[in-house]
Amino acid sequence: MPLNHDRSPLQVFLVFLRLGLTSFGGPVAHLGYFRDEFVCRRGWLSERSYADLVTLCQFLPGPASSQVGMALGLARAGYPGALAAWLGFTLPSALALMLFALGIASFGEAMPEGILHGLKVVAVAIVAQAVWGMARNLCPDAPRVTLMAIAACLVLLVPSAWAQVGVIVVAGIAGLFMFEPAKTLEHDPLPITVSHRAGVCWLTLFFLLLLGLPLLAELWPSQTLNMLDAFYRTGSLVFGGGHVILPLLQAEVVPSGWVSNETFLAGYGATQAMPGPLFTFAAFLGASLHGPQSGWLGGVLGLIAIFAPSFLLVFAALPFWEQLRRNVRMQAAMLGINAAVVGLLLAALYRPVWTSAILQPMDFALALVALVALMVWKLPPWLVVIGCGAAGWLL
């Protein structure tokens, strides 16, 4: 496994900037990009540590892939690294969506529909590669394969964010009874620089903002405070990632008259064409507001408000998560939880990734070629993404 000893925030920013420019396919595909980049290629952390991070971020409200990126940046270069990871991964799509909101009305139509479909197809290959790689490492025996299959079936039968959290909890309980890890079980700790006291402070700040922003908006009514409250509250309480947050934001900004429904839908279409996190849709909405805080300032405020809960929760949870991982019984639970996480990714591979992309035999053929290019030919993901987009346009 290759190692890179440069731990500067600038290096973290540049790596995540490239991912922010090329990571198409939504949050599940992002986890595949991250695994390939930081586990397989750069060796920043082990497969086990990466799976633990994914599991933790599945528990937390907010965008799981962005939170994994924040945690990777935090482990690599401290608080500046976390900020650098978020900026690199978020800025490309956020800037494009703010520009679109500021008047590039033709932006949503500039990319032919076939290219968009090709990007959906390549997501099938990326997620399939992630599922295969994680399953080989985290589900090596019959009990864990069984847990993986049960988790995938349950999530498909009960398609809700709370069902995903429930499956992870139940898998952890099952792991306590099914597995007996040795006390010398290998552990791959992350170099987390957040103390327990700091974690408590971050969690306190999270709740102070969650409870204080609506109070401030009530005492001093203004569009800015109302927007910050709405975006922060949505980012704090939603499970399931970007696709779940869109209808919730629509309920906040359209009935209030901040953004017209036509503008909202145009921004939604443009967001689907962007790489990086879907939560950057908040930047488009902030820049589109009818009022004094529109334009660039509104976009920046919306972006900060929607992501702030993710920062606070990651900083608050990671120091305690690392301590729990060293516990032998917790390791037994983690064996079950990691298997369930693979099951969740397997379920997502079918729905929504497969069902929204594989509509005819030609789509399946393109996805198969992309999978072979990634797993056999070892081509870089960004090149496969560009190739599939071009193929979708031609076909």
ABEGO torsion letter per residue (X at the ends): XBBBABABAAAAAAAAAAAAAABBGEAAAAAAAAAAAAAAAAGABBAAAAAAAAAAAAABBEBAAAAAAAAAAAAAAEAAAAAAAAAAAAAAAAAAAAAAAAGBAAAAAABBAAAAAAAAAAAAAAAAAAAAAAAAAABABAAAAAAAAAAAAAAAABBBAAAAAAAAAAAAAAAAAABBBBAABBBBBBBBABBAAAAAAAAAAAAAAAAAAAAAAAABBBAAAAAAAAAAAAAAABBGEAAAAAAAAAAAAAAAGABBAAAAAAAAAAAAABBEBAAAAAAAAAAABBEAABEAAAAAAAAAAAAAAAAAAAAAAAAAAAAAAABAAAAAAAAAAAAAAAAAAAAAAAOAAAAAABABAAAAAAAAAAAAAAAAAGBBAAAAAAAAAAAAAAX
